Amino acid sequence: MTEVAIVGVGLHPFGRHDAALTGMAMGAQACRLALADAGVSWGDIGYAVGGSNVSGKPDTLVGVLGLTGVPFVNVRNGCATAGVALATAANAIRAGETDLALAVGFDKHARGAFAANPADYGHGDWYGETGLMVTTQFFAMKDRRYLHTHGLKDRLLAQVAAKAFRCGELNPAAWRRTALSEDEIMRARVINPPLTQYMLCSPSEGAAAVVLARADRAADLCERPVRLAAVAKRTRRFGSFEVFAPWLPPEAGPSPSVDAARAVFAASGVSPLDVQVAQLQDTDSGAEIYHMAETGLCEDGEQQSLIDAGETAPGGRLPVNTDGGCLANGEPVGASGLRQVIEVVLQLQGRAGARQVPRTPRVGFTHVYGAPGISACTVLTS
């Protein structure tokens, strides 16, 4: 199989921006930054993939980047959008369609909670009228069940969030750049028990892009190309407890995150034990906790001792969400997965600045999860 490497990255800062700045404009800026980082032009790109949830058709970016006739595919898979975009672009290179590809994701969400139409997920109006389209309720229920089942303390949620804001403080592209203590997070306004305001990410604005190359060309374009060892995506199976699910059988089945992680590790020849820096979907702080186990990075219930010991902090054995994750960056849905990939690329290249983890890592892992139950994972190596 043709090897693929990432040779350029570009990130438009996440957060709240001028009302006149569109998601499309942020996407174009991220593309230009990624192209410049790779030392190539838009005319060199032979295949492009873009993702956005609410900010328009990504292929219209050709109107500002250049009308070159490039094949451009649009994807929309909830919070997993950018992971699917990356996989699609990589597969174009592996299929021999191009030597150079670009993946971009962007979004500009309105203030307030994510709003979704029940009909878009196959449900009747009753589902929304009962409040079940409010995702914070799902997160709270899943967190409460997981913490209870595995004997974990509610305060663990605050520990994860406090770490996220400490990392965000060191990230110039993050939205939330003020550290908060565990006590401040625990005392904050309760949204859905056990989750308080600062244990949940907020819809935000931003864009991210990467340039991919056939591996045998990568060294000519980049001093330290990062190999995309594998990327995998999976949808939900019977019995998995997913956002917007209308029911749950007594015996729960595995999450799509479990299947995607197993597939990507098998395809890459890398073990979860080899991972030295990771990015996990943390739409709420509980999600980081159970995704650690679902992706195989630890055992169920082991999170308490790992987090208490600081092992998931930037200086620990398994740094997780070193850029602050969704909690500190917010989530522009179309861009979030590529933000994760960019952070791991920077860490593997030793370019992460103040948040660079010690002992420059060689193996990184990313994981995204989106409604109504799709996950995409990558393994990256240097």
C-alpha positions in Angstrom: 0.0 0.0 0.0 1.2 3.5 -0.8 2.5 5.3 2.3 1.1 8.7 3.1 2.7 11.5 5.1 1.5 14.9 6.4 3.8 17.7 5.1 2.0 20.9 6.0 -0.5 22.1 8.6 -2.6 25.2 9.0 -4.8 26.3 11.9 -7.1 29.3 12.1 -7.5 30.1 15.9 -10.6 28.7 17.5 -13.0 30.8 19.6 -15.3 33.7 18.8 -14.4 36.1 16.0 -15.8 39.1 14.2 -19.4 38.5 13.0 -18.3 39.4 9.5 -15.7 36.7 9.4 -17.3 33.6 7.8 -16.5 30.0 8.4 -15.5 29.8 4.7 -13.0 32.6 5.1 -11.5 30.8 8.1 -11.2 27.7 6.0 -9.5 29.5 3.2 -7.0 30.9 5.7 -6.2 27.5 7.2 -5.6 26.1 3.7 -3.2 28.9 2.8 -1.3 28.4 6.0 -1.1 24.6 5.4 0.1 25.2 1.8 2.7 27.6 2.9 3.9 25.2 5.6 4.3 22.5 3.0 6.0 24.9 0.5 3.5 24.1 -2.2 0.8 26.1 -4.0 -2.9 25.4 -4.5 -2.2 24.5 -8.1 0.0 21.6 -6.9 -2.9 20.0 -5.1 -4.4 17.1 -7.0 -7.3 16.2 -4.7 -9.1 18.0 -1.9 -11.6 17.1 0.8 -13.5 19.5 3.0 -15.9 19.3 5.9 -18.4 21.7 7.5 -21.5 21.1 9.6 -23.2 24.5 9.3 -21.0 26.9 7.3 -21.6 26.0 3.7 -20.3 23.7 1.0 -16.6 23.4 1.4 -15.9 22.8 -2.4 -16.9 26.5 -2.9 -13.5 27.3 -1.5 -12.1 26.8 -5.0 -13.6 30.2 -5.8 -11.1 31.9 -3.5 -8.2 29.4 -3.6 -8.2 29.1 -7.3 -10.2 27.5 -10.2 -7.8 24.7 -11.0 -10.3 22.0 -11.7 -9.2 20.0 -8.7 -11.5 17.1 -7.6 -13.1 18.3 -4.4 -15.2 16.0 -2.1 -17.5 17.3 0.7 -18.0 15.3 3.9 -20.4 15.7 6.8 -20.2 13.3 9.7 -20.9 15.3 12.8 -17.9 15.7 15.1 -16.1 13.0 13.1 -16.3 15.1 10.0 -12.6 16.1 9.9 -11.4 12.6 10.6 -13.4 11.3 7.7 -12.1 14.1 5.5 -8.5 13.1 6.3 -9.2 9.5 5.6 -10.8 10.3 2.2 -7.8 12.5 1.2 -5.3 9.8 2.3 -7.2 7.2 0.3 -7.0 9.3 -2.8 -3.2 9.2 -2.6 -3.2 5.5 -1.8 -5.4 4.9 -4.8 -3.0 6.6 -7.1 -5.3 9.5 -7.9 -2.7 12.1 -6.8 0.6 12.7 -5.1 -0.6 15.7 -3.1 -3.9 16.2 -1.3 -5.4 18.7 1.1 -8.0 18.1 3.8 -9.8 21.1 5.4 -12.5 21.5 8.0 -14.2 24.7 9.3 -17.3 25.9 11.0 -18.8 29.0 12.6 -21.5 28.1 15.2 -24.0 30.4 16.8 -23.8 31.0 20.5 -25.6 28.6 22.8 -26.0 24.8 22.8 -25.7 22.8 19.6 -29.1 22.7 17.9 -30.2 19.7 15.9 -33.3 18.7 14.0 -34.7 15.3 15.2 -35.8 14.5 11.6 -32.1 14.7 10.5 -31.4 11.7 12.7 -34.5 9.7 11.8 -36.6 10.7 14.8 -40.1 12.3 15.1 -40.8 15.7 16.7 -41.5 14.0 20.0 -37.8 13.3 20.5 -37.0 17.0 20.5 -40.1 18.0 22.4 -39.0 15.8 25.3 -35.6 17.5 25.4 -33.6 14.6 24.2 -31.9 16.5 21.4 -30.1 18.5 24.0 -26.7 16.7 24.0 -25.7 17.8 27.5 -28.3 15.3 28.8 -26.8 12.4 26.9 -23.3 13.3 28.1 -24.4 13.5 31.7 -26.3 10.2 31.5 -23.3 8.4 29.9 -20.9 10.0 32.4 -23.0 9.1 35.4 -23.4 5.5 34.3 -19.7 5.1 33.5 -18.5 6.7 36.8 -20.9 4.5 38.8 -20.1 1.3 37.0 -16.3 1.7 37.5 -16.2 3.3 40.9 -14.8 6.6 39.8 -15.3 9.9 41.7 -17.3 12.9 40.3 -14.3 15.1 41.0 -12.4 13.2 38.3 -14.5 15.3 35.8 -13.1 18.5 37.3 -9.5 17.1 37.2 -9.8 16.5 33.5 -11.3 20.0 32.9 -8.6 21.7 35.0 -5.9 20.0 32.9 -7.6 21.1 29.7 -7.6 24.7 30.8 -3.9 24.5 31.9 -3.0 23.3 28.5 -5.2 25.9 26.8 -3.3 28.6 28.7 -0.2 27.6 26.8 -1.9 27.4 23.4 -2.0 30.7 21.5 -4.7 29.3 19.1 -7.0 28.2 21.9 -10.2 29.9 22.9 -10.2 29.4 26.7 -6.7 30.5 27.9 -7.4 31.0 31.6 -6.5 28.2 34.0 -9.3 27.2 36.4 -8.9 25.2 39.6 -10.8 22.0 40.3 -12.7 23.8 43.0 -13.8 26.6 40.7 -15.0 24.0 38.1 -16.9 21.9 40.7 -18.6 25.1 42.1 -19.6 26.4 38.7 -23.2 26.4 37.5 -24.6 22.9 37.1 -25.8 22.2 33.5 -26.8 18.5 33.8 -25.6 16.6 36.9 -22.8 15.7 37.3 -21.6 18.2 34.7 -21.0 21.8 35.5 -20.5 24.6 33.0 -16.7 24.2 32.7 -16.9 20.4 32.1 -18.6 20.9 28.7 -17.1 22.3 25.5 -19.0 25.1 23.7 -19.8 25.5 20.0 -17.1 27.8 18.6 -15.5 29.0 15.3 -12.3 28.0 13.6 -10.7 26.0 10.8 -7.9 23.5 10.3 -6.2 22.1 7.2 -3.4 19.6 6.4 -1.5 18.8 3.2 -0.8 15.2 2.6 1.8 13.7 0.2 2.9 10.3 -1.1 5.6 9.3 1.4 8.3 9.0 -1.2 7.8 12.7 -2.0 7.4 13.9 1.6 11.1 14.4 2.4 11.4 16.8 -0.5 8.6 19.0 0.9 9.1 18.8 4.7 12.1 18.5 7.0 10.3 16.2 9.4 7.3 14.6 7.6 4.9 12.8 9.8 3.7 9.4 8.6 0.0 8.7 8.6 0.5 5.1 9.6 -3.3 4.3 9.5 -6.7 5.9 9.7 -9.9 4.0 10.4 -13.6 5.0 10.8 -16.5 2.9 12.1 -20.2 3.4 12.7 -22.3 2.2 15.7 -23.3 -1.4 16.2 -26.4 -2.8 17.9 -26.4 -2.1 21.6 -24.0 0.9 21.7 -25.2 3.8 23.7 -24.8 6.8 21.4 -25.9 10.5 21.3 -29.4 10.8 19.9 -30.1 7.1 20.5 -33.9 6.6 21.2 -33.4 3.4 23.2 -30.8 1.2 24.8 -31.0 -2.6 25.3 -30.2 -4.1 28.7 -26.8 -5.3 27.6 -24.9 -2.5 26.0 -22.6 -3.3 23.1 -19.2 -1.7 22.1 -19.0 1.9 21.0 -17.8 2.7 17.5 -14.8 4.2 19.2 -13.8 0.7 20.3 -14.1 -0.6 16.8 -12.3 2.3 15.1 -9.4 2.2 17.6 -8.9 -1.6 17.2 -9.0 -1.2 13.5 -6.4 1.6 13.3 -4.0 -0.1 15.7 -4.3 -3.4 13.7 -3.7 -1.6 10.4 -0.7 0.5 11.7 1.1 -2.4 13.5 1.2 -0.1 16.6 -0.1 -1.0 20.0 -1.9 1.3 22.3 1.0 0.9 24.7 3.3 2.5 22.1 1.3 5.8 22.1 3.3 8.7 23.5 0.8 11.6 22.9 -2.9 11.4 22.3 -5.9 13.5 21.3 -9.3 12.2 22.4 -12.8 13.6 21.8 -13.7 15.6 24.9 -17.0 17.2 24.2 -17.3 16.9 27.9 -14.7 16.0 30.5 -16.3 12.6 31.0 -15.8 11.8 27.4 -12.1 12.0 27.8 -12.3 9.6 30.7 -14.3 6.8 29.0 -12.6 7.3 25.6 -9.3 6.5 27.2 -10.6 3.0 27.9 -12.7 2.7 24.7 -9.6 3.4 22.6 -7.4 0.9 24.5 -5.1 3.5 26.1 -6.0 2.2 29.6 -8.4 -0.2 31.3 -11.8 0.7 32.6 -11.5 2.2 36.0 -7.8 2.8 35.7 -8.3 6.5 34.8 -8.5 7.6 38.4 -5.0 6.4 39.3 -3.5 7.7 36.0 -5.0 11.2 36.3 -4.3 11.4 40.1 -0.6 10.6 39.2 -0.5 13.3 36.5 0.2 10.7 33.8 -2.2 12.3 31.3 -0.7 15.8 31.8 1.9 17.1 29.3 4.7 15.9 31.5 3.2 12.4 32.1 3.6 9.0 30.6 0.6 9.5 28.3 -0.2 13.2 27.6 -3.8 13.6 26.4 -5.2 16.7 24.7 -2.1 18.8 25.1 -3.6 21.7 23.2 -6.5 21.9 25.6 -8.9 19.7 23.6 -12.5 20.7 22.9 -12.9 22.0 26.5 -10.3 24.8 25.9 -10.7 25.3 22.2 -14.5 24.9 21.8 -15.8 22.8 18.9 -16.2 24.1 15.4 -17.5 20.7 14.3 -16.0 20.5 10.9 -12.5 21.4 12.1 -12.1 19.7 15.4 -10.6 16.4 14.2 -8.0 18.1 12.1 -7.1 20.3 15.0 -6.3 17.1 16.9 -4.1 15.9 14.0 -2.3 19.2 13.8 -1.5 19.1 17.5 0.0 15.6 17.2 2.0 16.5 14.1 3.5 19.5 16.0 4.3 17.4 19.0 6.0 14.7 16.8 8.0 17.4 15.0 9.0 19.2 18.2 7.1 22.4 17.1 4.5 22.6 19.9 6.2 25.5 21.7 5.4 26.0 25.4 3.2 22.9 25.4 5.8 20.6 23.9 5.9 17.4 25.8 9.3 16.1 27.0 11.2 13.4 25.2 9.9 14.4 21.7 7.4 11.6 21.0 7.5 9.3 18.0 4.0 7.8 18.1 0.7 9.8 18.3 -3.0 8.9 18.2 -6.1 10.8 17.5 -9.8 10.0 18.1 -13.0 11.7 17.2 -16.6 10.7 17.8 -19.7 12.2 16.2 -23.4 11.9 16.3 -25.3 9.7 15.9 -22.4 7.2 16.5 -19.4 7.4 14.2 -15.8 7.4 15.2 -12.5 8.0 13.3 -9.0 7.3 14.6 -5.5 7.9 13.3 -2.1 6.7 14.2 0.8 9.1 13.3 4.5 8.3 13.5 7.7 10.2 13.0 
